[in-house]
Amino acid sequence: METKDYTTIAKFVKKKRKETHLTQVELATKAGVGLNFVRDLEQNKKTLRIDKVNDVLILFGHELAPTPIDREKLINR
């Protein structure tokens, strides 16, 4: 089982990009998104288009999906 040493999509994408020896330019080209989008994604910009995020994630065999959360954490914020 893969260890999840990332806590955000930004960290996941950056880690996977480096593991596959891709530059940001190469990743952008392969995913069909702009270089600025890849930079924004890796810098954890809060407002990004879901379809473009999925275009990047699909290259690594992943996609965005609903994830269960601990409701107690929401209540105790």
N, C-alpha and C positions, 0 to 999 in steps of 0.2 A: 504494500500500500504506500502511496506517495505521501511524504510528509508535507504538510501545508505550512511552510515558513513564510507565508505572505498573508496580509490581513486586508488587502484591498485589491481591486482589479488592477490598479496601477502597478502594484508590486508584482502581481501575477504576470502581467504582460511583459514587464521589463525583465523579469527572471526568465521567462520562456524565450523572449527574443534573444537574450544573451546565450542561453543554452543551445539555441539553434544557430548561433553565430551570425545573426542578422543585424545590420545597422538599422537605424530608424528609417532611413530612406528606403532600404530594401523591404522592410516590413510594410511601409506605406504602399509601395508599389505592388507587392504581392496581395495585399488586402484590398487594394483599390480605393484607398483613402489618401488624404493629403498628409504631408509631413507634419504640418502644424497640428493636425488631429492626433497623430501618434504622440507628439510631444505633450499636447494637452492631456491625453489619456495617461501617459506615464507620470505626469505631474499631478495626477489625481484631481483634475478639474471637475468641479461638481456638476456642471451642466454639459452633457455630451449626448449626441444622438444614439439611441439604443441600437438602431440598425447598423450604424457604423461601428459601434463597440462590438457587436456580433460579427461583423465582417472581419475584424481583427481576431477575435476569440476563436472563430471557426478554423483559422489556420493552425491553432494549437489543439483542435479537437474538443472545444468547449463552446458553450453559449450561455447567455444570461438566462436565469430561471428563478422563479420564486424560491426562497429559502426560508425554512421555518426559523423563528427566533424565539427566545425566551421572553414571554410576555411580562414576566416579573421585572425584567430589565427595563421595559418600557414604562411600567407603572412607577418604578422607583427612580426615574430620571430626575 
